[in-house]
Amino acid sequence: MKTQFAIFLITLVLFQMFSQSDAILQDIWNGIKNLFGKRGLGDHDDLDELFDGEISQADIDFLKEIMQ
């Protein structure tokens, strides 16, 4: 009985490891496909919306100082 329970626990742990690694590998593969896909190399810079007319030059200077 103890042996069957130990085998069950080991199988359960290995199955969990396989399930989680499969999900991680799938996310990595999807990221690579998105990066090199047809539209993957497009401009993904979302920070362009920050520099509209409502931000003053002092704000931009302050942001540049923070980013250094």
RATA-V58520 format. One line per field, one symbol per residue. phi: phi as a letter, one per 20 degrees, with the letter a starting at -180 (. if undefined). psi: psi as a letter, one per 40 degrees, with the letter a starting at -180 (. if undefined). burial: b if it has 16 or more other ideal C-beta (glycine too) atoms within 10 Angstrom, else e. A space follows every 50 residues. Layout:
phi->???
psi->???
burial->???
This chain:
phi->.ffffffffffffffffffffffffffffffffffdfgdfeffdeeefff edfeeefffffffffffe
psi->dddddddddddddddddddddddddddddddddddeadedeihfheeded gaeehidddddddddde.
burial->eeeeeeeeeeeeeeeeeeeeeeeeeeeeeeeeeeeeeeeeeeeeeeeeee eeeeeeeeeeeeeeeeee
